[in-house]
Amino acid sequence: MSEIIVEIHECEQIADELLAFAVIMARYNGQWVFCRHKERDTYEIHGGHREPDENIDDTARRELTEESGAVRFSLTPVCVYSVIKENRTTCGKLFFAEIADLGVLSPDYEIAEVYFFDDLPDSLTYPDIQPILYEKVQMWLNQTICFGMPTLIELKTPEACAALCRELGLSFVELNMNLPEYQADRLDAWRFLEVANRYGIYFTIHLDENLNPCDFNERVAAAYTETALSAIAAAKQLSVPVLNMHMAPGVHFKLPDRKIFLFEAYKSVYLRKLIAFRDACAEAAGGAGIKICVENCGDFGGKPYIQEGLALLLESPVFAVTFDIGHNAAADIKDEPIVLQYIDRLFHMHIHDAHVKKNHLPLGTGELDVAKYLDLAKTHNCRVVLEVKTVAGLRQSVAWLREKGYM
């Protein structure tokens, strides 16, 4: 049998016109997805030949859809590779896909079944090639942070946001429900799923920053709770993994010598309402795998009633923590000890630079030790939103990440 040599290269090291194959290492619900050809009894990574005049990224999307039934997924290039056999060299591009929704395999295609494994299975169709590509993806994942972008006021449609997300090599867009176009009743599932699939990205959701299910007015509190439940229902339709929320500090009375926060003064009422909100959200989320991540807004370190409320929310596995490093900086790093107290519940981060009390600055333009927090994100496998406010600032932040080797 002829020796097979597989070599891994950076994406730009092989000319695009030489790439004849697309191979996709896909993951679904934490397991690796493999397929079996109708004429074989061995397992394969998804992939196939590039059609004439076909973009290699489109090859990957087509092959993954045909061979796994994937309906919605994110797709990220990992590397290119070459295979040398009998003095003949062929080249391909390797991708990683995170599948959100799986449909039914078409009988018109050549795949018989799809299988899910925790690790690389035995009985591979291409045992000299597939283990090397699998190990490359594993190494890449261990070195890679999943970056996303916020909804930007300059971009008026989800299509525009998704196009920029893909152009910059980001993985997701965080839909901001403060904006009218992203209210739960306007999130047309078919439209957003089509956009996600077309651009190879996915969505997270930032709940309305005014969300206050603990308001003492029962009708107001009920409306906010219903808003959150509607967002959870939309998230389930769109396979959104994270909903980000703020904890409202509530109204305060300003006395001559101090502020009195009403949630602190009427803490038992506040906590009772928060528990009811937590339980309603947990029931609505069910087993959908959604995390409702509570973001620090400068209040974690300075308001004991917020700390107590956070602890109660985190009694439910549906709730987790978002760490916003700019808010932490503006609060003189007082939020950070509370976040680190719940480090095993840290799932999401908002990263931006800051200077004194000014934050949401592009990366590399402020005084924060951004690298320290990116290492925290990597260690705890957190998604990271580059939470700057302009297209120019986002481009500048991505350029900084590439320069520093994070992308």
C-alpha positions as a Markdown table, in Angstrom:
| # | Residue | x | y | z |
|---|---|---|---|---|
| 1 | Met | 0.0 | 0.0 | 0.0 |
| 2 | Ser | 1.3 | 3.4 | -0.9 |
| 3 | Glu | 2.4 | 5.8 | 1.9 |
| 4 | Ile | 0.0 | 8.7 | 2.5 |
| 5 | Ile | 1.5 | 12.0 | 3.8 |
| 6 | Val | -0.9 | 14.6 | 5.2 |
| 7 | Glu | 0.5 | 18.2 | 5.7 |
| 8 | Ile | -1.3 | 21.0 | 7.5 |
| 9 | His | -1.0 | 24.6 | 6.3 |
| 10 | Glu | -2.3 | 28.0 | 7.2 |
| 11 | Cys | -5.3 | 29.1 | 5.1 |
| 12 | Glu | -3.4 | 31.5 | 3.0 |
| 13 | Gln | -0.5 | 29.1 | 2.2 |
| 14 | Ile | -2.3 | 27.2 | -0.6 |
| 15 | Ala | -3.9 | 29.1 | -3.5 |
| 16 | Asp | -7.7 | 28.9 | -3.5 |
| 17 | Glu | -7.9 | 27.4 | -7.0 |
| 18 | Leu | -5.9 | 24.4 | -5.7 |
| 19 | Leu | -8.5 | 23.5 | -3.1 |
| 20 | Ala | -10.4 | 20.5 | -4.4 |
| 21 | Phe | -12.1 | 19.4 | -1.2 |
| 22 | Ala | -14.0 | 20.8 | 1.7 |
| 23 | Val | -14.0 | 18.8 | 5.0 |
| 24 | Ile | -16.1 | 19.7 | 7.9 |
| 25 | Met | -15.6 | 18.6 | 11.5 |
| 26 | Ala | -19.0 | 19.2 | 13.0 |
| 27 | Arg | -20.3 | 19.2 | 16.6 |
| 28 | Tyr | -23.9 | 18.9 | 17.7 |
| 29 | Asn | -25.0 | 19.1 | 21.4 |
| 30 | Gly | -21.4 | 18.6 | 22.5 |
| 31 | Gln | -20.9 | 15.4 | 20.4 |
| 32 | Trp | -18.9 | 14.9 | 17.1 |
| 33 | Val | -21.0 | 14.2 | 14.1 |
| 34 | Phe | -19.9 | 11.5 | 11.6 |
| 35 | Cys | -21.7 | 9.9 | 8.7 |
| 36 | Arg | -21.8 | 6.5 | 6.9 |
| 37 | His | -21.9 | 6.2 | 3.2 |
| 38 | Lys | -24.6 | 3.8 | 1.8 |
| 39 | Glu | -21.9 | 1.6 | 0.2 |
| 40 | Arg | -19.6 | 1.4 | 3.2 |
| 41 | Asp | -19.7 | 0.3 | 6.8 |
| 42 | Thr | -17.1 | 2.8 | 8.1 |
| 43 | Tyr | -17.4 | 6.3 | 9.6 |
| 44 | Glu | -16.5 | 9.5 | 7.8 |
| 45 | Ile | -16.1 | 13.2 | 8.5 |
| 46 | His | -18.4 | 15.2 | 6.3 |
| 47 | Gly | -16.9 | 16.6 | 3.1 |
| 48 | Gly | -16.6 | 16.3 | -0.6 |
| 49 | His | -15.5 | 17.6 | -3.9 |
| 50 | Arg | -15.7 | 21.2 | -4.9 |
| 51 | Glu | -18.0 | 21.9 | -7.9 |
| 52 | Pro | -16.8 | 23.9 | -10.9 |
| 53 | Asp | -16.8 | 27.7 | -10.1 |
| 54 | Glu | -18.0 | 27.0 | -6.5 |
| 55 | Asn | -16.7 | 29.0 | -3.6 |
| 56 | Ile | -14.9 | 26.6 | -1.2 |
| 57 | Asp | -17.0 | 27.9 | 1.7 |
| 58 | Asp | -20.1 | 27.1 | -0.2 |
| 59 | Thr | -18.8 | 23.6 | -0.9 |
| 60 | Ala | -18.5 | 23.2 | 2.9 |
| 61 | Arg | -22.0 | 24.4 | 3.5 |
| 62 | Arg | -23.5 | 22.2 | 0.8 |
| 63 | Glu | -21.6 | 19.1 | 1.9 |
| 64 | Leu | -22.5 | 19.5 | 5.5 |
| 65 | Thr | -26.2 | 20.0 | 4.7 |
| 66 | Glu | -26.3 | 17.1 | 2.3 |
| 67 | Glu | -24.4 | 14.7 | 4.6 |
| 68 | Ser | -25.7 | 15.5 | 8.0 |
| 69 | Gly | -29.1 | 17.1 | 7.5 |
| 70 | Ala | -27.9 | 20.3 | 9.2 |
| 71 | Val | -30.4 | 23.1 | 8.9 |
| 72 | Arg | -28.7 | 25.8 | 10.9 |
| 73 | Phe | -25.0 | 26.0 | 11.8 |
| 74 | Ser | -22.0 | 28.2 | 12.2 |
| 75 | Leu | -19.0 | 27.5 | 9.9 |
| 76 | Thr | -15.5 | 28.6 | 10.6 |
| 77 | Pro | -12.3 | 27.8 | 8.5 |
| 78 | Val | -9.6 | 26.1 | 10.5 |
| 79 | Cys | -6.8 | 25.5 | 8.0 |
| 80 | Val | -5.9 | 24.0 | 4.6 |
| 81 | Tyr | -4.2 | 20.7 | 4.1 |
| 82 | Ser | -2.5 | 18.6 | 1.4 |
| 83 | Val | -2.5 | 14.9 | 0.9 |
| 84 | Ile | 0.4 | 13.3 | -1.0 |
| 85 | Lys | -0.1 | 9.8 | -2.4 |
| 86 | Glu | 1.8 | 8.1 | -5.2 |
| 87 | Asn | 3.6 | 11.4 | -6.1 |
| 88 | Arg | 0.2 | 13.1 | -6.5 |
| 89 | Thr | -0.9 | 16.0 | -4.3 |
| 90 | Thr | -4.5 | 17.0 | -3.6 |
| 91 | Cys | -5.5 | 19.9 | -1.4 |
| 92 | Gly | -8.5 | 20.7 | 0.7 |
| 93 | Lys | -9.9 | 23.1 | 3.3 |
| 94 | Leu | -10.8 | 22.1 | 6.8 |
| 95 | Phe | -13.7 | 23.7 | 8.6 |
| 96 | Phe | -15.3 | 23.5 | 12.1 |
| 97 | Ala | -19.1 | 23.6 | 12.3 |
| 98 | Glu | -21.3 | 24.0 | 15.4 |
| 99 | Ile | -24.7 | 22.6 | 14.4 |
| 100 | Ala | -27.8 | 24.2 | 16.0 |
| 101 | Asp | -30.5 | 22.3 | 14.2 |
| 102 | Leu | -30.6 | 19.0 | 12.4 |
| 103 | Gly | -33.2 | 18.0 | 9.9 |
| 104 | Val | -33.8 | 14.7 | 8.0 |
| 105 | Leu | -31.3 | 13.2 | 5.6 |
| 106 | Ser | -32.5 | 13.3 | 2.0 |
| 107 | Pro | -32.7 | 9.8 | 0.4 |
| 108 | Asp | -31.4 | 11.4 | -2.8 |
| 109 | Tyr | -27.9 | 11.7 | -1.4 |
| 110 | Glu | -25.3 | 9.1 | -0.7 |
| 111 | Ile | -25.3 | 9.1 | 3.1 |
| 112 | Ala | -27.1 | 6.3 | 4.9 |
| 113 | Glu | -26.9 | 7.4 | 8.5 |
| 114 | Val | -25.5 | 10.1 | 10.9 |
| 115 | Tyr | -23.8 | 9.1 | 14.1 |
| 116 | Phe | -22.7 | 11.0 | 17.2 |
| 117 | Phe | -19.6 | 10.3 | 19.2 |
| 118 | Asp | -17.8 | 11.8 | 22.2 |
| 119 | Asp | -14.4 | 11.1 | 20.5 |
| 120 | Leu | -13.0 | 9.8 | 17.3 |
| 121 | Pro | -14.6 | 6.5 | 16.5 |
| 122 | Asp | -12.9 | 3.3 | 15.2 |
| 123 | Ser | -13.5 | 2.0 | 11.7 |
| 124 | Leu | -12.8 | 5.1 | 9.8 |
| 125 | Thr | -13.1 | 5.3 | 6.0 |
| 126 | Tyr | -9.8 | 7.3 | 5.7 |
| 127 | Pro | -7.7 | 6.2 | 8.8 |
| 128 | Asp | -4.6 | 7.9 | 7.4 |
| 129 | Ile | -6.2 | 11.3 | 7.0 |
| 130 | Gln | -9.2 | 11.7 | 9.3 |
| 131 | Pro | -7.4 | 11.4 | 12.7 |
| 132 | Ile | -4.9 | 14.1 | 11.7 |
| 133 | Leu | -7.8 | 16.5 | 10.7 |
| 134 | Tyr | -9.6 | 15.6 | 13.9 |
| 135 | Glu | -6.6 | 16.4 | 16.1 |
| 136 | Lys | -6.0 | 19.7 | 14.2 |
| 137 | Val | -9.6 | 20.8 | 15.0 |
| 138 | Gln | -9.1 | 19.8 | 18.7 |
| 139 | Met | -5.9 | 21.8 | 18.9 |
| 140 | Trp | -7.6 | 24.7 | 17.1 |
| 141 | Leu | -10.6 | 24.7 | 19.5 |
| 142 | Asn | -8.3 | 24.7 | 22.5 |
| 143 | Gln | -6.5 | 27.8 | 21.1 |
| 144 | Thr | -9.6 | 29.6 | 19.9 |
| 145 | Ile | -12.2 | 31.9 | 21.5 |
| 146 | Cys | -15.7 | 32.1 | 19.9 |
| 147 | Phe | -16.0 | 35.8 | 19.1 |
| 148 | Gly | -19.2 | 37.7 | 18.2 |
| 149 | Met | -20.5 | 41.2 | 17.7 |
| 150 | Pro | -23.3 | 43.3 | 19.1 |
| 151 | Thr | -26.1 | 44.7 | 17.1 |
| 152 | Leu | -24.8 | 48.1 | 15.8 |
| 153 | Ile | -27.0 | 51.1 | 15.4 |
| 154 | Glu | -25.4 | 51.8 | 12.0 |
| 155 | Leu | -26.7 | 48.4 | 10.6 |
| 156 | Lys | -30.5 | 48.4 | 10.3 |
| 157 | Thr | -31.1 | 44.8 | 9.4 |
| 158 | Pro | -30.1 | 41.4 | 10.6 |
| 159 | Glu | -28.8 | 40.7 | 7.1 |
| 160 | Ala | -26.4 | 43.7 | 7.4 |
| 161 | Cys | -25.2 | 42.5 | 10.8 |
| 162 | Ala | -24.7 | 38.9 | 9.6 |
| 163 | Ala | -22.8 | 40.0 | 6.5 |
| 164 | Leu | -20.3 | 42.1 | 8.6 |
| 165 | Cys | -20.1 | 39.2 | 11.1 |
| 166 | Arg | -19.1 | 36.8 | 8.4 |
| 167 | Glu | -16.7 | 39.3 | 6.7 |
| 168 | Leu | -14.8 | 39.8 | 9.9 |
| 169 | Gly | -14.6 | 36.1 | 10.7 |
| 170 | Leu | -16.8 | 36.3 | 13.8 |
| 171 | Ser | -19.2 | 33.6 | 14.8 |
| 172 | Phe | -22.4 | 35.2 | 16.1 |
| 173 | Val | -24.4 | 38.4 | 16.5 |
| 174 | Glu | -26.0 | 39.4 | 19.8 |
| 175 | Leu | -29.5 | 40.8 | 19.0 |
| 176 | Asn | -30.3 | 43.8 | 21.2 |
| 177 | Met | -33.9 | 43.8 | 22.3 |
| 178 | Asn | -33.7 | 47.5 | 23.2 |
| 179 | Leu | -34.1 | 48.1 | 19.5 |
| 180 | Pro | -37.6 | 48.0 | 17.9 |
| 181 | Glu | -36.6 | 45.6 | 15.1 |
| 182 | Tyr | -35.5 | 42.9 | 17.6 |
| 183 | Gln | -38.5 | 42.8 | 19.9 |
| 184 | Ala | -39.6 | 39.2 | 20.5 |
| 185 | Asp | -42.8 | 39.5 | 18.4 |
| 186 | Arg | -40.7 | 40.8 | 15.5 |
| 187 | Leu | -38.2 | 37.9 | 15.4 |
| 188 | Asp | -39.5 | 36.1 | 12.4 |
| 189 | Ala | -38.0 | 32.6 | 12.9 |
| 190 | Trp | -37.8 | 31.7 | 9.2 |
| 191 | Arg | -36.1 | 35.0 | 8.3 |
| 192 | Phe | -33.5 | 34.8 | 11.1 |
| 193 | Leu | -32.8 | 31.1 | 10.5 |
| 194 | Glu | -32.3 | 31.8 | 6.8 |
| 195 | Val | -30.0 | 34.7 | 7.6 |
| 196 | Ala | -28.0 | 32.6 | 10.0 |
| 197 | Asn | -27.7 | 29.7 | 7.6 |
| 198 | Arg | -26.8 | 32.0 | 4.6 |
| 199 | Tyr | -23.9 | 33.6 | 6.5 |
| 200 | Gly | -22.8 | 30.7 | 8.6 |
| 201 | Ile | -23.4 | 32.5 | 11.9 |
| 202 | Tyr | -25.7 | 32.2 | 14.8 |
| 203 | Phe | -27.5 | 34.6 | 17.2 |
| 204 | Thr | -27.5 | 35.3 | 20.9 |
| 205 | Ile | -29.9 | 37.8 | 22.5 |
| 206 | His | -29.4 | 40.8 | 24.8 |
| 207 | Leu | -32.6 | 41.3 | 26.8 |
| 208 | Asp | -34.0 | 44.8 | 27.2 |
| 209 | Glu | -31.8 | 46.7 | 29.7 |
| 210 | Asn | -34.9 | 48.1 | 31.4 |
| 211 | Leu | -36.1 | 44.5 | 32.3 |
| 212 | Asn | -37.3 | 44.7 | 35.8 |
| 213 | Pro | -39.5 | 41.7 | 36.9 |
| 214 | Cys | -39.2 | 42.9 | 40.5 |
| 215 | Asp | -41.0 | 46.2 | 40.0 |
| 216 | Phe | -43.4 | 46.8 | 42.9 |
| 217 | Asn | -46.2 | 47.5 | 40.4 |
| 218 | Glu | -47.6 | 44.0 | 39.7 |
| 219 | Arg | -48.7 | 44.8 | 36.2 |
| 220 | Val | -45.3 | 46.3 | 35.3 |
| 221 | Ala | -43.5 | 43.3 | 36.8 |
| 222 | Ala | -45.8 | 40.9 | 34.9 |
| 223 | Ala | -45.1 | 42.7 | 31.6 |
| 224 | Tyr | -41.4 | 42.4 | 32.1 |
| 225 | Thr | -41.6 | 38.7 | 33.0 |
| 226 | Glu | -43.8 | 38.1 | 29.9 |
| 227 | Thr | -41.2 | 39.9 | 27.8 |
| 228 | Ala | -38.5 | 37.6 | 29.1 |
| 229 | Leu | -40.6 | 34.5 | 28.5 |
| 230 | Ser | -41.4 | 35.7 | 24.9 |
| 231 | Ala | -37.6 | 36.1 | 24.4 |
| 232 | Ile | -37.0 | 32.5 | 25.6 |
| 233 | Ala | -39.7 | 31.2 | 23.2 |
| 234 | Ala | -38.0 | 33.0 | 20.4 |
| 235 | Ala | -34.6 | 31.7 | 21.5 |
| 236 | Lys | -35.9 | 28.2 | 21.4 |
| 237 | Gln | -37.1 | 28.7 | 17.8 |
| 238 | Leu | -33.8 | 30.2 | 16.7 |
| 239 | Ser | -31.6 | 27.8 | 18.8 |
| 240 | Val | -30.1 | 30.7 | 20.6 |
| 241 | Pro | -27.7 | 29.4 | 23.3 |
| 242 | Val | -27.5 | 32.6 | 25.4 |
| 243 | Leu | -29.8 | 35.3 | 26.6 |
| 244 | Asn | -27.9 | 38.2 | 28.3 |
| 245 | Met | -29.7 | 40.2 | 31.0 |
| 246 | His | -29.1 | 43.0 | 33.4 |
| 247 | Met | -30.3 | 43.1 | 37.0 |
| 248 | Ala | -32.2 | 46.3 | 37.5 |
| 249 | Pro | -31.0 | 48.2 | 40.6 |
| 250 | Gly | -34.5 | 49.7 | 41.0 |
| 251 | Val | -35.6 | 53.1 | 42.2 |
| 252 | His | -33.7 | 55.0 | 44.9 |
| 253 | Phe | -34.5 | 57.8 | 47.2 |
| 254 | Lys | -31.8 | 60.4 | 47.6 |
| 255 | Leu | -31.5 | 61.6 | 51.2 |
| 256 | Pro | -29.2 | 64.4 | 52.3 |
| 257 | Asp | -26.5 | 62.0 | 53.4 |
| 258 | Arg | -27.1 | 58.8 | 51.3 |
| 259 | Lys | -29.2 | 57.0 | 48.7 |
| 260 | Ile | -31.7 | 54.4 | 49.8 |
| 261 | Phe | -32.5 | 51.8 | 47.1 |
| 262 | Leu | -36.0 | 50.5 | 47.5 |
| 263 | Phe | -35.1 | 47.0 | 46.6 |
| 264 | Glu | -32.7 | 47.0 | 49.6 |
| 265 | Ala | -35.3 | 48.6 | 51.9 |
| 266 | Tyr | -38.0 | 46.1 | 50.8 |
| 267 | Lys | -35.6 | 43.2 | 50.2 |
| 268 | Ser | -37.9 | 40.4 | 51.1 |
| 269 | Val | -40.4 | 41.6 | 48.4 |
| 270 | Tyr | -37.6 | 42.0 | 45.9 |
| 271 | Leu | -36.2 | 38.5 | 46.5 |
| 272 | Arg | -39.6 | 36.9 | 46.4 |
| 273 | Lys | -40.3 | 38.4 | 43.0 |
| 274 | Leu | -36.9 | 37.4 | 41.7 |
| 275 | Ile | -37.4 | 33.8 | 42.8 |
| 276 | Ala | -40.8 | 33.8 | 40.9 |
| 277 | Phe | -39.1 | 35.2 | 37.8 |
| 278 | Arg | -36.3 | 32.7 | 38.0 |
| 279 | Asp | -38.7 | 29.7 | 38.3 |
| 280 | Ala | -40.8 | 31.0 | 35.4 |
| 281 | Cys | -37.8 | 31.4 | 33.2 |
| 282 | Ala | -36.4 | 28.0 | 34.1 |
| 283 | Glu | -39.7 | 26.3 | 33.3 |
| 284 | Ala | -40.0 | 28.1 | 30.0 |
| 285 | Ala | -36.4 | 27.2 | 29.0 |
| 286 | Gly | -37.0 | 23.6 | 29.8 |
| 287 | Gly | -34.3 | 21.3 | 28.4 |
| 288 | Ala | -33.4 | 23.6 | 25.4 |
| 289 | Gly | -29.9 | 24.2 | 26.6 |
| 290 | Ile | -30.4 | 28.0 | 26.9 |
| 291 | Lys | -28.4 | 29.9 | 29.4 |
| 292 | Ile | -29.7 | 33.2 | 30.8 |
| 293 | Cys | -26.5 | 35.0 | 31.7 |
| 294 | Val | -26.6 | 37.8 | 34.2 |
| 295 | Glu | -24.3 | 40.7 | 33.4 |
| 296 | Asn | -22.4 | 42.8 | 35.9 |
| 297 | Cys | -23.3 | 46.5 | 35.4 |
| 298 | Gly | -21.2 | 48.0 | 38.2 |
| 299 | Asp | -23.6 | 46.8 | 40.8 |
| 300 | Phe | -22.3 | 43.3 | 41.7 |
| 301 | Gly | -19.7 | 44.7 | 44.2 |
| 302 | Gly | -21.5 | 47.6 | 45.7 |
| 303 | Lys | -25.1 | 46.4 | 46.3 |
| 304 | Pro | -25.6 | 43.5 | 48.7 |
| 305 | Tyr | -29.2 | 43.0 | 47.6 |
| 306 | Ile | -28.0 | 42.5 | 44.0 |
| 307 | Gln | -25.5 | 39.9 | 45.3 |
| 308 | Glu | -28.2 | 38.1 | 47.2 |
| 309 | Gly | -30.4 | 38.2 | 44.1 |
| 310 | Leu | -27.6 | 36.8 | 41.9 |
| 311 | Ala | -27.1 | 33.9 | 44.3 |
| 312 | Leu | -30.8 | 33.1 | 44.1 |
| 313 | Leu | -30.9 | 33.2 | 40.3 |
| 314 | Leu | -27.8 | 30.9 | 40.1 |
| 315 | Glu | -29.6 | 28.3 | 42.2 |
| 316 | Ser | -31.1 | 27.4 | 38.8 |
| 317 | Pro | -28.8 | 25.7 | 36.3 |
| 318 | Val | -30.6 | 27.8 | 33.6 |
| 319 | Phe | -28.9 | 30.9 | 34.9 |
| 320 | Ala | -25.2 | 31.8 | 34.5 |
| 321 | Val | -22.9 | 34.8 | 34.5 |
| 322 | Thr | -21.8 | 37.4 | 31.9 |
| 323 | Phe | -18.6 | 39.3 | 32.7 |
| 324 | Asp | -18.5 | 42.8 | 31.2 |
| 325 | Ile | -14.9 | 44.0 | 31.8 |
| 326 | Gly | -15.6 | 47.6 | 30.9 |
| 327 | His | -18.4 | 47.8 | 33.5 |
| 328 | Asn | -16.1 | 46.2 | 36.0 |
| 329 | Ala | -13.4 | 48.9 | 35.2 |
| 330 | Ala | -15.9 | 51.7 | 35.6 |
| 331 | Ala | -16.8 | 50.3 | 39.0 |
| 332 | Asp | -13.2 | 50.3 | 40.1 |
| 333 | Ile | -12.9 | 46.5 | 39.7 |
| 334 | Lys | -15.4 | 45.9 | 42.4 |
| 335 | Asp | -17.5 | 43.5 | 40.3 |
| 336 | Glu | -14.7 | 41.2 | 39.5 |
| 337 | Pro | -14.5 | 39.4 | 42.9 |
| 338 | Ile | -18.2 | 38.5 | 42.7 |
| 339 | Val | -17.8 | 37.2 | 39.1 |
| 340 | Leu | -14.8 | 35.1 | 40.2 |
| 341 | Gln | -16.8 | 33.8 | 43.1 |
| 342 | Tyr | -19.0 | 32.1 | 40.5 |
| 343 | Ile | -16.3 | 31.3 | 38.0 |
| 344 | Asp | -17.8 | 27.9 | 37.3 |
| 345 | Arg | -20.9 | 29.6 | 36.1 |
| 346 | Leu | -19.1 | 32.0 | 33.8 |
| 347 | Phe | -20.4 | 31.4 | 30.2 |
| 348 | His | -20.4 | 34.7 | 28.4 |
| 349 | Met | -18.2 | 37.8 | 28.3 |
| 350 | His | -18.5 | 41.3 | 26.9 |
| 351 | Ile | -15.0 | 42.5 | 26.0 |
| 352 | His | -14.1 | 46.1 | 25.2 |
| 353 | Asp | -11.5 | 48.6 | 26.3 |
| 354 | Ala | -11.9 | 51.4 | 28.8 |
| 355 | His | -10.2 | 54.5 | 30.0 |
| 356 | Val | -11.0 | 55.9 | 33.4 |
| 357 | Lys | -14.9 | 55.8 | 33.4 |
| 358 | Lys | -15.2 | 55.7 | 29.6 |
| 359 | Asn | -15.8 | 52.2 | 28.2 |
| 360 | His | -16.9 | 50.4 | 25.1 |
| 361 | Leu | -13.7 | 51.6 | 23.4 |
| 362 | Pro | -12.1 | 49.6 | 20.6 |
| 363 | Leu | -9.5 | 47.0 | 21.8 |
| 364 | Gly | -6.1 | 48.4 | 22.3 |
| 365 | Thr | -7.2 | 52.0 | 22.7 |
| 366 | Gly | -7.7 | 52.0 | 26.5 |
| 367 | Glu | -5.9 | 51.0 | 29.6 |
| 368 | Leu | -7.4 | 47.5 | 30.4 |
| 369 | Asp | -5.3 | 44.4 | 30.4 |
| 370 | Val | -7.5 | 42.9 | 27.7 |
| 371 | Ala | -5.2 | 39.9 | 27.3 |
| 372 | Lys | -5.8 | 38.9 | 30.9 |
| 373 | Tyr | -9.5 | 38.7 | 30.3 |
| 374 | Leu | -9.2 | 37.0 | 27.0 |
| 375 | Asp | -7.2 | 34.3 | 28.7 |
| 376 | Leu | -10.0 | 34.0 | 31.3 |
| 377 | Ala | -12.5 | 33.6 | 28.4 |
| 378 | Lys | -10.3 | 30.9 | 26.8 |
| 379 | Thr | -9.8 | 29.0 | 30.1 |
| 380 | His | -13.5 | 28.9 | 30.8 |
| 381 | Asn | -14.7 | 28.4 | 27.2 |
| 382 | Cys | -16.7 | 31.6 | 27.2 |
| 383 | Arg | -18.3 | 33.2 | 24.2 |
| 384 | Val | -17.0 | 36.8 | 23.8 |
| 385 | Val | -19.0 | 39.7 | 22.4 |
| 386 | Leu | -16.7 | 42.5 | 21.1 |
| 387 | Glu | -19.0 | 45.1 | 22.6 |
| 388 | Val | -18.0 | 48.3 | 20.9 |
| 389 | Lys | -20.6 | 50.6 | 19.4 |
| 390 | Thr | -19.5 | 51.4 | 15.8 |
| 391 | Val | -18.6 | 49.4 | 12.7 |
| 392 | Ala | -15.2 | 51.2 | 12.7 |
| 393 | Gly | -14.6 | 50.3 | 16.3 |
| 394 | Leu | -15.5 | 46.7 | 15.6 |
| 395 | Arg | -13.1 | 46.5 | 12.6 |
| 396 | Gln | -10.4 | 48.1 | 14.8 |
| 397 | Ser | -11.0 | 45.5 | 17.5 |
| 398 | Val | -10.8 | 42.6 | 15.1 |
| 399 | Ala | -7.6 | 43.9 | 13.7 |
| 400 | Trp | -6.1 | 44.1 | 17.2 |
| 401 | Leu | -7.2 | 40.5 | 17.9 |
| 402 | Arg | -5.6 | 39.3 | 14.7 |
| 403 | Glu | -2.4 | 41.2 | 15.4 |
| 404 | Lys | -2.2 | 39.7 | 18.9 |
| 405 | Gly | -2.9 | 36.2 | 17.6 |
| 406 | Tyr | -6.3 | 35.7 | 19.1 |
| 407 | Met | -8.0 | 35.2 | 15.7 |
